[in-house]
Amino acid sequence: MQKIQLASDNWSGCPQFVTDSIVESSSYSGAAYGKDSYSLKLEAEIKALFLCDELKIHLVSNGTAANVLGISSLLMPHEAVLCSEVSHLHVDECGSMERLGGNKLILLPETDGKISLSALEMAACTSMDVHRVRPRILSLSQPTEYGTIYSEEEIKSISRLCQKYNLLLHMDGARIANAICKLKKDWLQSLPSLGISVLSFGFMKNGGALGELLINFVKDSFERMQYSQKQLLQLNSKQRLVSAQILSLMYQDRYLDLARHANKMASLLKDGLLNLGYIPTRSVDSNCVFVCLPPKIQTELAKHCDFYEWNNLTNEVRLLCSWSTSPNEIETFLKLLAQITKGT
């Protein structure tokens, strides 16, 4: 029997319409480096989506590249990045921000992945002199690494505090489609007015195959980010292949349909775990479910299912649903877990 896949939405493949779009866009020649018809159409659609003409898009190889390019292009060497202590930028990007951007990360305490206003203000109001780096930008993950989602009011409050202390605001939206389904599509249109400077708009965890989308809302950095993209080795000559698959995902909000399904599977999984007596350790807001499983159960479960061992000290694991997770897989997983639990 093939293993059940709940390790990561990165493991999932692509819908047929995505691969079809790549094949179609590669079947003829087109202008390179983003001057092709697909890339121009994509930028126009992104402007319409955000109701904003003052933006530029950049297509990069992955989410780490989007984060590093987006943030570093806005900072001077003595300026620092504020982020959650469990953020992907800090934990899972191998120091790329520090090495390639050259900017220090200042870590903020979190609760279920979310930073508090008090922690942000304490870091932002530090005295400024030549002996210290200067906090200049906050990187906010939506959803967080725990799959929790900032409400619209929470983001507004954070935005107001950033404006008070002259902080730019970066949003790491690797799974932003899952957040949009929890909030509403119109929420996206509020981001520029809330002071979002740069947005890493993820697609690869949600059915995409090639590359991620970076959106820059800071007009006076448009040219600098173009040059930085080249210097950071992120300027793809055949950009139309990436643009075509994102356009296919945006067509008739397919990307939201895929994310909505993933969220629904996570909710189904949560309910099943509760029925078995396993209480999720985090709020299930998107497509992530965190739960503590005894080591013996993890060992047996791993023979039939791929999942992510999140914290070996607390026995917390992450179960991540994707666009391709089926109700049958969830049912099979829960039956398997019930059998293992009964046997131990």
Contacts in CASP RR format, 6 or more apart in sequence:
PFRMAT RR
TARGET T0000
AUTHOR 0000-0000-0000
METHOD contacts of the structure
MODEL  1
MQKIQLASDNWSGCPQFVTDSIVESSSYSGAAYGKDSYSLKLEAEIKALF
LCDELKIHLVSNGTAANVLGISSLLMPHEAVLCSEVSHLHVDECGSMERL
GGNKLILLPETDGKISLSALEMAACTSMDVHRVRPRILSLSQPTEYGTIY
SEEEIKSISRLCQKYNLLLHMDGARIANAICKLKKDWLQSLPSLGISVLS
FGFMKNGGALGELLINFVKDSFERMQYSQKQLLQLNSKQRLVSAQILSLM
YQDRYLDLARHANKMASLLKDGLLNLGYIPTRSVDSNCVFVCLPPKIQTE
LAKHCDFYEWNNLTNEVRLLCSWSTSPNEIETFLKLLAQITKGT
1 304 0 8 1.000
3 304 0 8 1.000
3 305 0 8 1.000
3 306 0 8 1.000
4 304 0 8 1.000
4 305 0 8 1.000
4 306 0 8 1.000
4 329 0 8 1.000
4 332 0 8 1.000
4 333 0 8 1.000
4 336 0 8 1.000
5 11 0 8 1.000
5 12 0 8 1.000
5 305 0 8 1.000
5 306 0 8 1.000
5 322 0 8 1.000
5 325 0 8 1.000
5 329 0 8 1.000
6 269 0 8 1.000
6 305 0 8 1.000
6 306 0 8 1.000
6 307 0 8 1.000
6 319 0 8 1.000
6 320 0 8 1.000
6 321 0 8 1.000
6 325 0 8 1.000
6 329 0 8 1.000
6 333 0 8 1.000
7 306 0 8 1.000
7 307 0 8 1.000
7 308 0 8 1.000
7 320 0 8 1.000
8 205 0 8 1.000
8 308 0 8 1.000
8 320 0 8 1.000
8 322 0 8 1.000
9 175 0 8 1.000
9 205 0 8 1.000
9 206 0 8 1.000
9 262 0 8 1.000
9 287 0 8 1.000
9 320 0 8 1.000
9 321 0 8 1.000
9 322 0 8 1.000
9 323 0 8 1.000
10 204 0 8 1.000
10 205 0 8 1.000
11 306 0 8 1.000
11 322 0 8 1.000
12 207 0 8 1.000
12 322 0 8 1.000
12 323 0 8 1.000
12 324 0 8 1.000
12 325 0 8 1.000
13 207 0 8 1.000
13 209 0 8 1.000
13 324 0 8 1.000
14 207 0 8 1.000
14 208 0 8 1.000
14 209 0 8 1.000
14 245 0 8 1.000
15 207 0 8 1.000
15 254 0 8 1.000
15 258 0 8 1.000
15 323 0 8 1.000
17 248 0 8 1.000
17 254 0 8 1.000
18 207 0 8 1.000
18 208 0 8 1.000
18 209 0 8 1.000
18 245 0 8 1.000
18 248 0 8 1.000
18 249 0 8 1.000
19 209 0 8 1.000
20 248 0 8 1.000
21 244 0 8 1.000
21 245 0 8 1.000
21 247 0 8 1.000
21 248 0 8 1.000
22 209 0 8 1.000
22 210 0 8 1.000
22 241 0 8 1.000
22 244 0 8 1.000
22 245 0 8 1.000
24 244 0 8 1.000
25 38 0 8 1.000
25 240 0 8 1.000
25 241 0 8 1.000
25 243 0 8 1.000
25 244 0 8 1.000
26 238 0 8 1.000
26 240 0 8 1.000
26 241 0 8 1.000
30 36 0 8 1.000
30 37 0 8 1.000
30 240 0 8 1.000
32 237 0 8 1.000
32 238 0 8 1.000
32 239 0 8 1.000
33 235 0 8 1.000
33 236 0 8 1.000
33 237 0 8 1.000
33 239 0 8 1.000
34 40 0 8 1.000
34 59 0 8 1.000
34 239 0 8 1.000
34 240 0 8 1.000
34 243 0 8 1.000
36 239 0 8 1.000
36 240 0 8 1.000
36 243 0 8 1.000
37 240 0 8 1.000
38 239 0 8 1.000
38 240 0 8 1.000
38 243 0 8 1.000
38 244 0 8 1.000
38 247 0 8 1.000
39 57 0 8 1.000
39 59 0 8 1.000
39 239 0 8 1.000
39 240 0 8 1.000
39 243 0 8 1.000
41 243 0 8 1.000
41 247 0 8 1.000
42 57 0 8 1.000
42 213 0 8 1.000
42 243 0 8 1.000
42 246 0 8 1.000
42 247 0 8 1.000
43 55 0 8 1.000
43 56 0 8 1.000
43 57 0 8 1.000
45 247 0 8 1.000
45 250 0 8 1.000
46 55 0 8 1.000
46 57 0 8 1.000
46 213 0 8 1.000
46 215 0 8 1.000
47 53 0 8 1.000
47 55 0 8 1.000
49 188 0 8 1.000
49 189 0 8 1.000
49 250 0 8 1.000
50 188 0 8 1.000
50 189 0 8 1.000
50 191 0 8 1.000
50 192 0 8 1.000
50 215 0 8 1.000
51 189 0 8 1.000
52 189 0 8 1.000
52 192 0 8 1.000
52 217 0 8 1.000
54 192 0 8 1.000
54 217 0 8 1.000
54 219 0 8 1.000
55 192 0 8 1.000
55 215 0 8 1.000
55 216 0 8 1.000
55 217 0 8 1.000
56 215 0 8 1.000
56 216 0 8 1.000
56 222 0 8 1.000
56 225 0 8 1.000
56 226 0 8 1.000
57 213 0 8 1.000
57 214 0 8 1.000
57 215 0 8 1.000
57 216 0 8 1.000
58 66 0 8 1.000
58 69 0 8 1.000
58 70 0 8 1.000
58 213 0 8 1.000
58 214 0 8 1.000
58 215 0 8 1.000
58 216 0 8 1.000
58 225 0 8 1.000
58 226 0 8 1.000
58 229 0 8 1.000
58 234 0 8 1.000
59 211 0 8 1.000
59 212 0 8 1.000
59 213 0 8 1.000
59 214 0 8 1.000
59 236 0 8 1.000
59 239 0 8 1.000
59 242 0 8 1.000
59 243 0 8 1.000
59 246 0 8 1.000
60 66 0 8 1.000
60 69 0 8 1.000
60 211 0 8 1.000
60 212 0 8 1.000
60 214 0 8 1.000
60 229 0 8 1.000
60 234 0 8 1.000
60 236 0 8 1.000
61 211 0 8 1.000
61 212 0 8 1.000
61 234 0 8 1.000
61 236 0 8 1.000
62 204 0 8 1.000
62 211 0 8 1.000
62 212 0 8 1.000
63 174 0 8 1.000
63 200 0 8 1.000
63 202 0 8 1.000
63 204 0 8 1.000
63 211 0 8 1.000
63 212 0 8 1.000
64 93 0 8 1.000
64 94 0 8 1.000
64 96 0 8 1.000
65 212 0 8 1.000
65 232 0 8 1.000
65 234 0 8 1.000
66 200 0 8 1.000
66 201 0 8 1.000
66 202 0 8 1.000
66 212 0 8 1.000
66 213 0 8 1.000
66 214 0 8 1.000
67 88 0 8 1.000
67 89 0 8 1.000
67 93 0 8 1.000
67 96 0 8 1.000
67 97 0 8 1.000
67 139 0 8 1.000
67 170 0 8 1.000
67 172 0 8 1.000
67 200 0 8 1.000
68 93 0 8 1.000
68 96 0 8 1.000
68 97 0 8 1.000
68 100 0 8 1.000
68 101 0 8 1.000
68 232 0 8 1.000
69 214 0 8 1.000
69 225 0 8 1.000
69 228 0 8 1.000
69 229 0 8 1.000
69 232 0 8 1.000
69 234 0 8 1.000
70 170 0 8 1.000
70 198 0 8 1.000
70 200 0 8 1.000
70 214 0 8 1.000
70 216 0 8 1.000
70 225 0 8 1.000
70 228 0 8 1.000
71 81 0 8 1.000
71 89 0 8 1.000
71 97 0 8 1.000
71 101 0 8 1.000
71 103 0 8 1.000
71 137 0 8 1.000
71 139 0 8 1.000
71 170 0 8 1.000
71 198 0 8 1.000
72 97 0 8 1.000
72 100 0 8 1.000
72 101 0 8 1.000
72 102 0 8 1.000
72 103 0 8 1.000
72 228 0 8 1.000
72 232 0 8 1.000
73 198 0 8 1.000
73 216 0 8 1.000
73 221 0 8 1.000
73 224 0 8 1.000
73 225 0 8 1.000
73 228 0 8 1.000
74 136 0 8 1.000
74 137 0 8 1.000
74 168 0 8 1.000
74 170 0 8 1.000
74 197 0 8 1.000
74 198 0 8 1.000
74 218 0 8 1.000
74 221 0 8 1.000
75 81 0 8 1.000
75 101 0 8 1.000
75 103 0 8 1.000
75 136 0 8 1.000
75 137 0 8 1.000
76 136 0 8 1.000
77 102 0 8 1.000
77 103 0 8 1.000
78 133 0 8 1.000
78 134 0 8 1.000
79 103 0 8 1.000
79 133 0 8 1.000
79 134 0 8 1.000
79 135 0 8 1.000
79 136 0 8 1.000
79 137 0 8 1.000
80 103 0 8 1.000
80 104 0 8 1.000
80 105 0 8 1.000
80 106 0 8 1.000
80 133 0 8 1.000
80 134 0 8 1.000
80 135 0 8 1.000
80 136 0 8 1.000
81 89 0 8 1.000
81 97 0 8 1.000
81 103 0 8 1.000
81 104 0 8 1.000
81 105 0 8 1.000
81 106 0 8 1.000
81 135 0 8 1.000
81 136 0 8 1.000
81 137 0 8 1.000
81 138 0 8 1.000
81 139 0 8 1.000
81 170 0 8 1.000
82 105 0 8 1.000
82 106 0 8 1.000
82 108 0 8 1.000
82 120 0 8 1.000
82 123 0 8 1.000
82 124 0 8 1.000
82 135 0 8 1.000
82 137 0 8 1.000
82 138 0 8 1.000
82 139 0 8 1.000
82 167 0 8 1.000
83 89 0 8 1.000
83 90 0 8 1.000
83 105 0 8 1.000
83 106 0 8 1.000
83 107 0 8 1.000
83 108 0 8 1.000
83 138 0 8 1.000
83 139 0 8 1.000
83 140 0 8 1.000
84 90 0 8 1.000
84 107 0 8 1.000
84 108 0 8 1.000
84 110 0 8 1.000
84 113 0 8 1.000
84 114 0 8 1.000
84 115 0 8 1.000
84 141 0 8 1.000
84 144 0 8 1.000
84 145 0 8 1.000
85 107 0 8 1.000
85 108 0 8 1.000
85 109 0 8 1.000
85 110 0 8 1.000
86 110 0 8 1.000
86 113 0 8 1.000
86 144 0 8 1.000
86 145 0 8 1.000
86 146 0 8 1.000
87 139 0 8 1.000
87 141 0 8 1.000
87 144 0 8 1.000
87 145 0 8 1.000
87 172 0 8 1.000
88 141 0 8 1.000
88 145 0 8 1.000
88 172 0 8 1.000
88 174 0 8 1.000
89 97 0 8 1.000
89 105 0 8 1.000
89 139 0 8 1.000
89 141 0 8 1.000
89 172 0 8 1.000
90 105 0 8 1.000
90 107 0 8 1.000
91 145 0 8 1.000
97 103 0 8 1.000
97 105 0 8 1.000
98 104 0 8 1.000
98 105 0 8 1.000
100 232 0 8 1.000
103 133 0 8 1.000
104 133 0 8 1.000
106 123 0 8 1.000
106 133 0 8 1.000
106 135 0 8 1.000
108 115 0 8 1.000
108 119 0 8 1.000
108 120 0 8 1.000
108 123 0 8 1.000
109 115 0 8 1.000
109 116 0 8 1.000
109 119 0 8 1.000
110 116 0 8 1.000
110 144 0 8 1.000
112 144 0 8 1.000
112 146 0 8 1.000
112 148 0 8 1.000
112 282 0 8 1.000
112 283 0 8 1.000
113 141 0 8 1.000
113 144 0 8 1.000
113 145 0 8 1.000
113 146 0 8 1.000
113 148 0 8 1.000
114 144 0 8 1.000
114 148 0 8 1.000
114 150 0 8 1.000
114 154 0 8 1.000
115 140 0 8 1.000
115 158 0 8 1.000
117 157 0 8 1.000
117 158 0 8 1.000
117 161 0 8 1.000
120 138 0 8 1.000
120 158 0 8 1.000
120 161 0 8 1.000
120 162 0 8 1.000
121 161 0 8 1.000
121 165 0 8 1.000
123 135 0 8 1.000
124 135 0 8 1.000
124 161 0 8 1.000
124 162 0 8 1.000
124 164 0 8 1.000
124 165 0 8 1.000
124 167 0 8 1.000
125 165 0 8 1.000
126 132 0 8 1.000
126 135 0 8 1.000
128 134 0 8 1.000
135 165 0 8 1.000
135 167 0 8 1.000
136 167 0 8 1.000
136 168 0 8 1.000
137 167 0 8 1.000
137 168 0 8 1.000
137 169 0 8 1.000
137 170 0 8 1.000
137 197 0 8 1.000
138 158 0 8 1.000
138 162 0 8 1.000
138 167 0 8 1.000
138 168 0 8 1.000
138 169 0 8 1.000
138 170 0 8 1.000
139 170 0 8 1.000
139 171 0 8 1.000
139 172 0 8 1.000
140 150 0 8 1.000
140 155 0 8 1.000
140 158 0 8 1.000
140 169 0 8 1.000
140 170 0 8 1.000
140 171 0 8 1.000
140 172 0 8 1.000
141 171 0 8 1.000
141 172 0 8 1.000
141 173 0 8 1.000
141 174 0 8 1.000
142 149 0 8 1.000
142 150 0 8 1.000
142 155 0 8 1.000
142 171 0 8 1.000
142 172 0 8 1.000
142 173 0 8 1.000
142 176 0 8 1.000
142 179 0 8 1.000
143 149 0 8 1.000
143 173 0 8 1.000
143 175 0 8 1.000
143 176 0 8 1.000
143 178 0 8 1.000
143 179 0 8 1.000
143 285 0 8 1.000
143 286 0 8 1.000
143 288 0 8 1.000
144 150 0 8 1.000
146 282 0 8 1.000
146 288 0 8 1.000
146 290 0 8 1.000
147 175 0 8 1.000
147 178 0 8 1.000
147 282 0 8 1.000
147 284 0 8 1.000
147 285 0 8 1.000
147 286 0 8 1.000
147 287 0 8 1.000
147 288 0 8 1.000
148 282 0 8 1.000
148 283 0 8 1.000
148 285 0 8 1.000
148 286 0 8 1.000
149 178 0 8 1.000
149 179 0 8 1.000
149 182 0 8 1.000
149 183 0 8 1.000
149 285 0 8 1.000
149 286 0 8 1.000
150 158 0 8 1.000
150 179 0 8 1.000
151 183 0 8 1.000
152 183 0 8 1.000
152 187 0 8 1.000
152 190 0 8 1.000
155 194 0 8 1.000
156 194 0 8 1.000
158 169 0 8 1.000
159 169 0 8 1.000
159 194 0 8 1.000
159 195 0 8 1.000
159 196 0 8 1.000
161 167 0 8 1.000
162 168 0 8 1.000
162 169 0 8 1.000
162 195 0 8 1.000
163 195 0 8 1.000
168 197 0 8 1.000
168 198 0 8 1.000
168 218 0 8 1.000
169 194 0 8 1.000
169 195 0 8 1.000
169 196 0 8 1.000
169 197 0 8 1.000
170 196 0 8 1.000
170 197 0 8 1.000
170 198 0 8 1.000
170 199 0 8 1.000
170 200 0 8 1.000
171 191 0 8 1.000
171 196 0 8 1.000
171 198 0 8 1.000
171 199 0 8 1.000
171 200 0 8 1.000
172 200 0 8 1.000
173 179 0 8 1.000
173 199 0 8 1.000
173 200 0 8 1.000
173 201 0 8 1.000
173 202 0 8 1.000
174 200 0 8 1.000
174 202 0 8 1.000
174 205 0 8 1.000
174 212 0 8 1.000
175 202 0 8 1.000
175 205 0 8 1.000
175 206 0 8 1.000
175 259 0 8 1.000
175 286 0 8 1.000
175 287 0 8 1.000
176 199 0 8 1.000
176 201 0 8 1.000
176 202 0 8 1.000
177 202 0 8 1.000
177 203 0 8 1.000
177 206 0 8 1.000
177 255 0 8 1.000
177 256 0 8 1.000
177 258 0 8 1.000
177 259 0 8 1.000
178 206 0 8 1.000
178 259 0 8 1.000
178 262 0 8 1.000
178 263 0 8 1.000
178 286 0 8 1.000
178 287 0 8 1.000
179 285 0 8 1.000
179 286 0 8 1.000
180 187 0 8 1.000
180 188 0 8 1.000
180 256 0 8 1.000
180 259 0 8 1.000
181 256 0 8 1.000
181 259 0 8 1.000
181 260 0 8 1.000
181 263 0 8 1.000
181 286 0 8 1.000
182 263 0 8 1.000
182 285 0 8 1.000
182 286 0 8 1.000
185 253 0 8 1.000
185 256 0 8 1.000
191 199 0 8 1.000
191 217 0 8 1.000
192 217 0 8 1.000
195 217 0 8 1.000
196 217 0 8 1.000
197 216 0 8 1.000
197 217 0 8 1.000
197 218 0 8 1.000
198 214 0 8 1.000
198 215 0 8 1.000
198 216 0 8 1.000
198 217 0 8 1.000
198 218 0 8 1.000
199 214 0 8 1.000
199 215 0 8 1.000
199 217 0 8 1.000
200 212 0 8 1.000
200 213 0 8 1.000
200 214 0 8 1.000
201 212 0 8 1.000
201 213 0 8 1.000
201 214 0 8 1.000
201 215 0 8 1.000
202 212 0 8 1.000
202 213 0 8 1.000
203 211 0 8 1.000
203 212 0 8 1.000
203 213 0 8 1.000
203 245 0 8 1.000
203 246 0 8 1.000
203 249 0 8 1.000
203 255 0 8 1.000
204 210 0 8 1.000
204 211 0 8 1.000
204 212 0 8 1.000
205 322 0 8 1.000
206 249 0 8 1.000
206 255 0 8 1.000
206 258 0 8 1.000
206 259 0 8 1.000
206 262 0 8 1.000
206 322 0 8 1.000
206 323 0 8 1.000
207 249 0 8 1.000
207 255 0 8 1.000
207 258 0 8 1.000
207 322 0 8 1.000
207 323 0 8 1.000
208 245 0 8 1.000
208 246 0 8 1.000
208 249 0 8 1.000
209 245 0 8 1.000
210 241 0 8 1.000
210 242 0 8 1.000
210 245 0 8 1.000
211 242 0 8 1.000
213 246 0 8 1.000
216 222 0 8 1.000
216 225 0 8 1.000
229 235 0 8 1.000
236 242 0 8 1.000
248 254 0 8 1.000
249 255 0 8 1.000
249 258 0 8 1.000
258 323 0 8 1.000
259 287 0 8 1.000
259 323 0 8 1.000
261 323 0 8 1.000
261 325 0 8 1.000
262 286 0 8 1.000
262 287 0 8 1.000
262 321 0 8 1.000
262 322 0 8 1.000
262 323 0 8 1.000
262 325 0 8 1.000
263 286 0 8 1.000
263 287 0 8 1.000
263 321 0 8 1.000
265 287 0 8 1.000
265 321 0 8 1.000
265 322 0 8 1.000
265 325 0 8 1.000
265 326 0 8 1.000
265 327 0 8 1.000
265 330 0 8 1.000
266 284 0 8 1.000
266 286 0 8 1.000
266 287 0 8 1.000
266 288 0 8 1.000
266 289 0 8 1.000
266 319 0 8 1.000
266 320 0 8 1.000
266 321 0 8 1.000
267 284 0 8 1.000
268 327 0 8 1.000
268 330 0 8 1.000
269 289 0 8 1.000
269 319 0 8 1.000
269 321 0 8 1.000
269 330 0 8 1.000
269 333 0 8 1.000
269 334 0 8 1.000
270 280 0 8 1.000
270 284 0 8 1.000
270 289 0 8 1.000
272 330 0 8 1.000
272 334 0 8 1.000
273 279 0 8 1.000
273 280 0 8 1.000
273 289 0 8 1.000
273 291 0 8 1.000
273 334 0 8 1.000
273 337 0 8 1.000
274 280 0 8 1.000
275 334 0 8 1.000
276 334 0 8 1.000
276 337 0 8 1.000
276 338 0 8 1.000
276 341 0 8 1.000
278 291 0 8 1.000
278 292 0 8 1.000
278 293 0 8 1.000
278 337 0 8 1.000
279 291 0 8 1.000
280 289 0 8 1.000
280 290 0 8 1.000
280 291 0 8 1.000
281 290 0 8 1.000
281 291 0 8 1.000
281 292 0 8 1.000
281 314 0 8 1.000
281 316 0 8 1.000
282 288 0 8 1.000
282 290 0 8 1.000
287 320 0 8 1.000
287 321 0 8 1.000
287 322 0 8 1.000
288 318 0 8 1.000
288 319 0 8 1.000
288 320 0 8 1.000
288 321 0 8 1.000
289 318 0 8 1.000
289 319 0 8 1.000
289 320 0 8 1.000
289 321 0 8 1.000
290 310 0 8 1.000
290 316 0 8 1.000
290 317 0 8 1.000
290 318 0 8 1.000
290 319 0 8 1.000
291 316 0 8 1.000
291 317 0 8 1.000
291 319 0 8 1.000
292 314 0 8 1.000
292 315 0 8 1.000
292 316 0 8 1.000
292 317 0 8 1.000
293 301 0 8 1.000
293 315 0 8 1.000
293 317 0 8 1.000
294 315 0 8 1.000
294 344 0 8 1.000
295 315 0 8 1.000
296 344 0 8 1.000
297 337 0 8 1.000
297 340 0 8 1.000
297 341 0 8 1.000
297 344 0 8 1.000
298 309 0 8 1.000
298 315 0 8 1.000
298 317 0 8 1.000
300 340 0 8 1.000
300 344 0 8 1.000
301 307 0 8 1.000
301 336 0 8 1.000
301 337 0 8 1.000
301 340 0 8 1.000
304 336 0 8 1.000
305 333 0 8 1.000
305 336 0 8 1.000
307 317 0 8 1.000
307 318 0 8 1.000
307 319 0 8 1.000
307 320 0 8 1.000
308 317 0 8 1.000
308 318 0 8 1.000
308 319 0 8 1.000
308 320 0 8 1.000
309 317 0 8 1.000
310 316 0 8 1.000
310 317 0 8 1.000
310 318 0 8 1.000
321 330 0 8 1.000
END
